């Protein structure tokens, strides 16, 4: 079957004189194979580092205290002493129990944050975050979670306390620390029980009523006292705070606070690189 002259010519249709071999170097220069395996959209691995623009340094917001993660017994003992002092003001009959050893502190899915004043070295705040990855939350001993929250990876913030009279944004920094921690560990939301006196504080931090009816629930792990059960969605809390133009929005979601150093172990490992270390010798937050 014959082809018209308008048809595309196949390779065998070209006269022999036109089938000259292309030099290898020229052929390679004209073909685009895309990124090589050791390249990226940002350039080859051996490319010259981009030049830093003048005035492009990161703005760091310093705090008068430093937030870290408890990873030593002496730090935990100091946290217990602060709990006894802070909670003893409201629950004097149970002050000693708040200052004693708590098995929940040592659970695998429990993380304790503490704030230490830079000038005095005193412990000025603490909060405990427990996830339900392996065991139910403390609050589930007293209330049944709504169906929409069942099966989700959640956390509960408890033992949130601040040194009486310490006039600095410690509570806000502890909530920011818990928020960053929950994002990093894929926790979808945080539960908290609040007394009436602290309700406005929690609401200002982005918590809303878990059940939507403002019911008061006696909490076994809070001395049986009635509390509002509150919830803070890790995913949507940023958008909600931005929409409300919340005064603490920048502090929690935008500002860089190097003093909230809850990922020190990760940062130290990142700085050290994959150098040879003894098994189990990854650095821990000091």
Secondary structure, DSSP 8 states (H G I E B T S, - for coil): ----TTS---GGGS-GGG-----HHHHHHH------TTEETTEETTS------TT----B---SEEEEE--SHHHHHHHHHHHHHHHHTT-GGGHHHHTS--GGGGSTTEEEEEEEETTT--EEEEEEEEESSSS--GGGGT----GGGTTS-EEEEEEEEE-TT--SSHHHHHHHHHHHHHHHTT--EEEEEE-GGGHHHHHHTT-EESSSS--EEE-GGGTT-EEEEEEEETTTHHHHHHHTT-TTHIIIII-B-TTB-TTHHHHHHHHH-S----TT------
